[in-house]
Each structure stands twice: as structure tokens, then as C-alpha cells.
């Protein structure tokens, strides 16, 4: 075996991925033991006794471990094993895997389904398998949320999930299903890139033009198009949102191909569809662990990303007594242009949140030379920050370098990259972002920025309930600066507010006890682990 060696670079205050970090060089005979990686070689074996590389049964044997190291090594770097997947979820995953293998690309069933798309007489043809094709787009955090949402919808409706192969999915993630691929073949016959919200193929447009009848009149229910385009992006409109209604789901279940475009985590609204509620309760007895289980099942970073994650963790985080992850996202767009993303009140918010919640020690006003010897200890806290700007991590490190902490704990601050601005269509940018999401998920405690899907992905993978920093409304530090989240679930930012049964607008955050409004987005919805008011 020829191993891959990834070189990491450390700056004076923080650390960064160099541009070449994901262009791993093959060096014969070097690092063989590291590639075998029976245990992280700078950690003690006792820390990993009893770890379950199959994540409670989410994963199964049969994959080539060498081709995707992260799949079975992921569990070694996480201490939170309290969320156990239900036996029914495991059963349904195995059934879904069999379905994906039976109907996936290259199979007789897939070829038959594609033939249907090419046929002008598609209405008279039948298929053995139904498909959900997700046209992935947007930033990395959004991509992970939309893929998880689409997968759960495919699971609920017995569809095969396929993803757009041209969106770097294969560069970021290993295949999650054994014996098949979740990437759409390049010869897919539809020019889906030209579909828009107003396209004739759009379900919302069909509804608006009464091509398929409205919610009460199914006089055209016998009409079954070979495919329907579901436009579920954040700027979708009323007729698009009817996707989340019971009657519309009954119509869509008979359509062989659903082509979906979304940039959101729409799972909370699936919990409000009556026909799915019992199944979802069986799949997820702990309702607030939906994304946690789905993300750990679906998302396994490719080897070049994973080697970088492991190397960085070992170099800077592994030997600390405690690790704190701080995910910083600035939404002050105009201010970013003027101040390069440097906002003193955001820095104050970060430090106030971390110190008020006892996640980081307070700073003594005495110089280090004046600090009593008795208060010094050998404890070290490693702080991992992620941000487009390096200014925040530099300032946090500066404050802890210039003054001792009140309890003598040493605080070291690291930041893997600072890209300055988001480049969601750049492959290297996305690879670095995925590495940082996984590093954040490996920390002991987590502080995230409200409204950020990047933070949602990290907290879901980790299983940690984060402290959420609220967005500023008046360019001043919010009071309080943060609060503990009510669940680890992501927020559905642009959730509908239409009561399908009553046929009027309603507060969907008060319909059932396990779907509430989000802490960081008052109009959004999130799933919580609550079964009664």
C-alpha cells in the first residue's frame, strides 16, 4: 500500500490549511502505521475502550475501509455516545440500502425508469422503482442539511435518492450505500439545470395553473406525469409550499421521478404531515436526534479530507484537557466590506458567552508575573475557532496571552483557515469547510452562530447541545449574548405557515409539542424532544 501524507502548517497564533493540504502527495513507504490507524497514535488506548465504530448499528460491515477511512474511524474522535439509533431506524436503513442497490444506476430498473423519461407515452408506462433526484447547490452547510432532508423524504416514500454528480459530492463524501452509487449518471436525459420555479414541470406552477387540481378537487388525479420538479428553495411561494400538505403528498407518491431543488432543512415540516408522523416516531423515538443519526450515516469525508482532520486534531487538540469549539459567522454584509468582518461587539459577545457559561475561564486583571503561584495549574483548554476572518481568534489568543486566567488554566487558540469570504463553488474551499465542520464536532463543548447552517451541521454530527450566539440587531452585543439550544436539531429557516387541513395561515410552531420555533430564527421551525405541552 502507498500511503498518503498530508502536511499541516501552524501559524504563530492560529493554524491554517495551506492550499496544498488537500493535494496529498503519495510517498512510498512513509507513514504506513498512521494509515493503518488502529488507534489515534498520540492518544491512550484506554480513551477508546468500548468505542463502537458502527455507531450503534447505523453503519454495517462490507465497505472497503481503506477507500474511506472516515467511515469507521469517526467514532474514535467523539465522546458523545448517548444517542442510540432505534432498532426500527436500523431496519429501515437496511431496507433502503437494498432498495438503492436494486434500483440504483446501471440496474435494469434504473434503465427502465430512464426510458420512461425519454418516452412521450410515459403516462402509460410503469416502473418498478421511484426516484428522488436532488439537484444539490448552495454552501456546504446547506448542502448537508438538504441532502439529509431529501434522504429522509426518500426513506418515508420508498424512493431511491440520487444526487447531482457535478456538484463535487464525490470529492467531499464517500458513497454511503453499499454496492451502488448515489450519484446520478452523466447520461441522465433531462436538462434539469434549466428548471425554474415557473417551469411547466414545477409542481407549484402545476398547482397554480390547476394542471393537477387543487387540494380539494382531485378530478385530474388519474393524470400522472413521468416527473415533477419540486422547487423548495428559500424564496419559494405559496403553491410550492403545498408540497408539505397531505393531499399533495398522496398525489406525488405515484410520480416515478421527483426532481427536487432545495437549500433548506425541511424535516420539521415532514413531522407536521399526518401520514408520516407515526413512522417518524418509530424511526426517531428521540425526536431531536434526526439529523444526528442521518448525518452520521450519510456523511463520510473522503480520505484526503479525513487525513487532514486527523492530523490537525492530533497536532493541536488531542492533548488538551478540554476543547471548546467556537463557530463564528458574521451576517453584517455591508459592514464586512467596510471593516473586513471585524466587529468588536461580536468579539465581546464571544468572550461574554464563553466566560458567563463557564466554558472558558475568566481573565485576571493582574499580570502573569503577579498571579499567585497557588492558582496556577497544568490544565490546558484548546479553543478551535472557525471563521472567514482570523481577527477574532487572534484577539482571543491575545487576551489570554497578555493576562493569566483566574484559575491558572492555559488557553490556546487555533484556527485552521480564514478564507475572508465564502466561495461555495470552489472545491478546495468546500473541502476545508468540511474538515472544519468535523473538527468542530470533535470538541467537548460548542458555541455556534445563530442562523448558520455550518454550525447546525457541526452540532448535529457531534450530538452536543450548543450555546447559540444571537445575531445583533443594532450593531451591539445582544443581551444575553447566547443561550443553550433547546435541541441539537437544525432550524428550518423558511418554514411554511399554512395549515393544510384548516386551509388558512396558522402558527405551525404550536401545532404539536415536538415542533417549535427556533431560538435563533423566530419564524423558523425545529424539532425538539418533547411529546407533551
SVG drawing of the C-alpha trace seen along z (x, -y; Angstrom):
<svg xmlns="http://www.w3.org/2000/svg" viewBox="-63 -51 72 58">
<polyline fill="none" stroke="black" stroke-width="0.4" points="0.0,0.0 1.2,-3.5 0.1,-5.8 -0.9,-9.5 0.9,-12.0 -0.7,-15.4 1.4,-18.3 -0.1,-20.8 1.1,-24.3 0.9,-26.2 1.0,-30.0 2.3,-32.0 -1.1,-32.4 -3.6,-30.3 -3.2,-27.4 -4.2,-27.2 -4.6,-24.7 -2.2,-25.6 -3.6,-25.5 -1.8,-22.2 -3.3,-20.5 -5.8,-18.6 -3.4,-17.9 -1.9,-15.0 1.4,-13.6 2.0,-9.8 5.2,-8.9 6.2,-5.3 7.0,-3.6 6.2,-6.6 3.5,-6.7 2.3,-3.1 1.5,-2.9 -0.5,-6.1 -2.6,-4.9 -3.4,-1.7 -4.5,-3.8 -5.8,-1.1 -5.9,-3.8 -5.0,-7.5 -1.3,-7.2 -0.9,-10.1 -3.9,-9.2 -4.1,-6.4 -5.9,-3.2 -7.9,-3.5 -9.7,-6.5 -11.2,-4.4 -12.1,-1.2 -15.6,-0.1 -16.0,-2.6 -18.4,-1.4 -17.1,-2.0 -20.5,-1.0 -22.3,-3.9 -24.9,-1.7 -25.6,0.2 -26.1,-2.9 -23.2,-1.5 -22.6,2.0 -19.7,4.1 -18.8,4.7 -17.3,1.5 -13.6,1.2 -12.2,-0.5 -9.0,-1.7 -11.0,-3.6 -13.0,-5.5 -11.1,-5.7 -13.5,-8.1 -16.5,-5.7 -15.2,-3.5 -12.7,-5.8 -15.2,-8.7 -16.4,-7.2 -12.8,-7.3 -12.8,-11.1 -16.2,-11.6 -17.0,-11.2 -20.8,-11.7 -22.4,-8.2 -25.6,-8.9 -27.8,-9.0 -28.6,-5.4 -30.4,-4.8 -33.7,-2.9 -33.9,0.7 -36.6,-0.4 -34.3,-3.0 -31.6,-0.4 -34.2,1.9 -35.4,-0.8 -31.8,-1.8 -31.0,1.8 -34.2,1.9 -33.3,-1.4 -29.8,-0.1 -31.3,2.9 -33.6,0.7 -30.8,-1.6 -28.8,1.4 -31.8,2.9 -32.8,-0.3 -29.6,-2.3 -27.6,-3.5 -26.8,-0.7 -29.6,1.6 -32.4,2.9 -34.9,1.0 -33.0,-2.3 -32.7,-1.8 -36.4,-1.2 -37.1,-4.4 -34.8,-6.5 -36.6,-5.1 -39.8,-6.4 -38.4,-9.9 -37.4,-9.6 -40.8,-8.3 -43.6,-10.7 -46.0,-8.0 -44.7,-7.9 -48.1,-8.1 -48.8,-4.6 -45.6,-3.1 -44.9,-1.6 -41.7,-1.4 -40.5,0.9 -38.8,-1.9 -39.5,-5.5 -36.7,-8.1 -35.9,-11.4 -33.2,-13.3 -31.7,-16.2 -30.0,-19.0 -27.5,-19.9 -26.4,-23.6 -25.7,-26.4 -23.0,-26.4 -21.6,-23.3 -23.7,-23.6 -26.9,-24.0 -25.9,-21.0 -25.6,-18.7 -29.0,-19.8 -30.7,-19.5 -29.2,-16.0 -30.3,-14.8 -33.8,-16.2 -34.1,-14.6 -32.8,-11.3 -35.4,-11.1 -38.1,-12.0 -36.9,-9.3 -36.9,-6.8 -40.5,-7.8 -41.7,-7.4 -39.7,-4.4 -37.7,-6.3 -34.1,-6.0 -32.1,-9.0 -29.7,-10.3 -27.5,-13.4 -26.2,-15.7 -22.7,-14.3 -21.5,-17.7 -21.6,-19.4 -18.4,-17.9 -20.3,-15.4 -17.8,-12.7 -14.9,-14.9 -16.3,-15.6 -18.1,-12.4 -17.7,-8.7 -20.6,-6.6 -23.0,-5.8 -24.8,-2.9 -23.1,0.5 -22.8,1.9 -24.2,-1.1 -23.8,-4.9 -25.9,-7.8 -24.5,-9.9 -26.7,-10.4 -25.1,-9.1 -23.9,-11.6 -26.3,-10.4 -29.4,-11.5 -31.8,-12.7 -33.4,-15.7 -31.8,-19.2 -32.7,-19.8 -30.3,-22.7 -32.8,-24.8 -35.8,-24.1 -37.0,-27.1 -39.9,-27.9 -42.0,-28.9 -41.2,-26.0 -44.2,-23.9 -42.6,-20.9 -42.7,-22.8 -45.3,-21.4 -46.1,-24.8 -46.7,-26.0 -48.9,-23.0 -50.9,-23.8 -51.2,-27.5 -52.4,-26.6 -54.6,-23.8 -52.9,-21.2 -53.2,-18.6 -56.2,-20.1 -56.2,-21.9 -56.1,-20.4 -59.8,-19.5 -60.5,-18.6 -58.7,-15.5 -60.7,-15.3 -57.3,-15.0 -55.9,-12.6 -55.6,-10.0 -53.0,-12.2 -49.6,-11.0 -46.7,-12.9 -43.4,-10.9 -41.6,-13.5 -42.3,-16.6 -39.9,-19.4 -40.2,-20.4 -38.9,-24.0 -38.3,-24.3 -35.6,-27.0 -35.9,-29.7 -37.7,-32.1 -40.4,-29.6 -44.0,-30.7 -47.5,-29.5 -48.2,-26.9 -44.6,-25.5 -45.2,-25.0 -48.3,-22.8 -45.7,-20.1 -46.0,-19.9 -49.7,-19.1 -51.2,-15.6 -53.3,-15.6 -50.4,-16.8 -48.2,-14.0 -50.8,-11.5 -50.6,-12.8 -46.8,-12.9 -46.4,-9.3 -47.4,-8.0 -45.0,-10.1 -42.0,-8.0 -39.4,-10.8 -39.3,-13.8 -36.6,-16.3 -36.0,-18.5 -34.2,-21.8 -33.9,-23.0 -31.4,-24.8 -33.1,-24.1 -33.6,-21.6 -37.3,-20.9 -37.6,-17.9 -39.6,-19.8 -42.5,-20.2 -42.4,-16.5 -43.3,-16.0 -46.4,-18.0 -47.8,-15.8 -50.2,-13.3 -49.4,-10.3 -45.7,-10.5 -46.0,-11.1 -46.3,-7.6 -43.4,-6.4 -41.2,-9.3 -42.0,-8.5 -40.9,-4.9 -37.8,-5.9 -36.8,-8.6 -38.1,-8.0 -35.7,-10.8 -37.1,-13.3 -34.3,-15.8 -31.7,-13.3 -32.9,-13.1 -30.1,-15.0 -27.6,-13.5 -28.3,-10.0 -28.8,-10.8 -25.6,-12.9 -23.5,-10.2 -25.0,-7.6 -24.7,-9.7 -21.6,-11.9 -18.2,-10.3 -15.4,-12.6 -13.1,-11.3 -9.6,-10.2 -7.8,-13.4 -10.1,-15.4 -10.1,-12.9 -6.3,-12.6 -6.2,-16.4 -8.8,-16.3 -7.0,-13.6 -3.6,-15.4 -4.9,-18.7 -6.7,-17.1 -3.6,-15.3 -1.4,-18.3 -3.4,-20.9 -6.4,-19.4 -5.7,-15.9 -3.6,-16.6 -5.7,-19.4 -7.7,-18.7 -10.7,-20.4 -11.6,-21.5 -14.0,-24.3 -15.3,-24.9 -16.4,-28.4 -18.1,-28.8 -18.2,-32.4 -20.4,-33.6 -20.9,-37.3 -24.0,-38.3 -23.3,-42.1 -22.7,-42.1 -22.3,-45.8 -20.1,-46.1 -17.9,-43.3 -17.0,-45.3 -16.1,-48.3 -14.4,-46.5 -13.2,-43.2 -15.5,-41.4 -14.0,-43.0 -16.7,-43.8 -15.6,-44.5 -19.1,-43.8 -19.0,-40.3 -15.7,-39.7 -17.2,-40.9 -20.2,-38.6 -18.0,-35.6 -16.0,-36.2 -19.0,-37.0 -20.9,-33.9 -17.9,-31.6 -17.0,-33.1 -20.5,-33.6 -21.3,-30.0 -18.1,-28.8 -16.8,-27.4 -13.7,-29.4 -12.0,-30.8 -12.2,-34.5 -9.1,-36.6 -7.3,-38.1 -6.5,-41.8 -3.1,-41.0 -0.1,-40.4 1.1,-36.8 4.2,-37.6 1.8,-38.9 -0.5,-35.9 -0.3,-33.8 1.6,-30.6 -1.2,-28.6 -3.7,-29.5 -1.6,-28.1 -2.3,-24.6 -1.4,-22.3 -4.8,-22.4 -5.0,-23.4 -8.0,-24.4 -7.7,-24.2 -10.1,-26.6 -10.9,-25.8 -12.4,-28.7 -13.8,-28.7 -14.4,-32.0 -13.8,-33.6 -11.8,-36.2 -8.7,-35.5 -9.2,-38.6 -11.4,-37.0 -9.1,-34.1 -6.1,-36.5 -7.9,-38.8 -9.0,-35.9 -5.5,-34.5 -4.0,-37.9 -6.3,-38.5 -5.3,-35.1 -1.7,-35.6 -1.4,-39.0 -3.2,-38.1 -3.4,-35.0 -6.7,-33.2 -8.2,-33.4 -7.7,-29.7 -4.3,-29.4 -5.6,-27.4 -3.7,-27.8 -5.9,-28.7 -4.5,-28.1 -6.5,-29.2 -6.3,-27.6 -8.0,-28.4 -7.4,-26.1 -8.3,-28.6 -9.5,-32.2 -10.8,-32.4 -12.1,-36.0 -15.3,-35.4 -17.4,-32.3 -16.7,-30.6 -19.3,-27.9 -18.5,-26.8 -14.8,-26.4 -13.8,-22.7 -10.8,-23.4 -12.9,-25.9 -15.6,-23.3 -13.1,-20.6 -11.6,-22.9 -15.0,-23.8 -16.0,-20.1 -12.8,-19.4 -13.6,-22.3 -17.2,-21.1 -15.8,-17.7 -13.1,-19.3 -15.8,-21.4 -17.9,-18.2 -14.9,-16.7 -14.8,-19.3 -16.1,-18.9 -18.4,-22.0 -19.7,-24.1 -20.6,-27.7 -22.3,-28.4 -23.6,-31.5 -27.3,-31.7 -28.8,-31.3 -25.7,-29.5 -26.1,-26.1 -22.4,-25.5 -22.9,-25.5 -26.1,-23.3 -24.1,-20.6 -21.3,-20.6 -23.7,-20.3 -25.7,-17.6 -22.6,-15.5 -21.3,-16.0 -24.6,-15.3 -23.7,-18.3 -26.3,-20.8 -24.6,-24.1 -24.7,-27.6 -26.2,-29.8 -24.9,-33.3 -27.8,-35.6 -27.4,-37.9 -27.1,-41.6 -30.0,-43.9 -28.4,-47.3 -24.7,-46.7 -24.4,-46.0 -23.9,-42.9 -27.2,-41.1 -28.3,-40.6 -28.0,-37.8 -25.1,-37.1 -26.1,-33.4 -28.3,-30.7 -28.4,-26.9 -30.3,-25.4 -33.5,-23.5 -32.3,-20.7 -29.4,-19.7 -31.7,-19.8 -31.1,-22.4 -33.7,-25.1 -35.9,-25.2 -35.4,-28.8 -38.2,-29.4 -40.9,-27.0 -44.4,-27.4 -47.1,-28.8 -50.1,-27.4 -52.4,-24.9 -53.3,-22.5 -56.3,-21.0 -57.8,-24.3 -56.8,-25.9 -55.6,-29.1 -52.4,-30.6 -51.6,-29.4 -48.7,-29.3 -47.2,-25.9 -44.9,-26.2 -47.9,-25.5 -49.5,-22.6 -47.7,-19.7 -45.4,-19.7 -42.3,-18.4 -42.1,-21.1 -41.3,-24.6 -40.0,-27.9 -36.2,-28.2 -34.2,-30.1 -32.2,-32.0 -34.9,-32.4 -38.2,-33.3 -40.2,-32.4 -38.4,-29.1 -39.3,-25.6 -37.2,-23.0 -37.8,-19.5 -37.5,-19.1 -37.6,-16.0 -40.9,-16.8 -44.1,-14.7 -46.5,-16.9 -47.1,-20.5"/>
</svg>
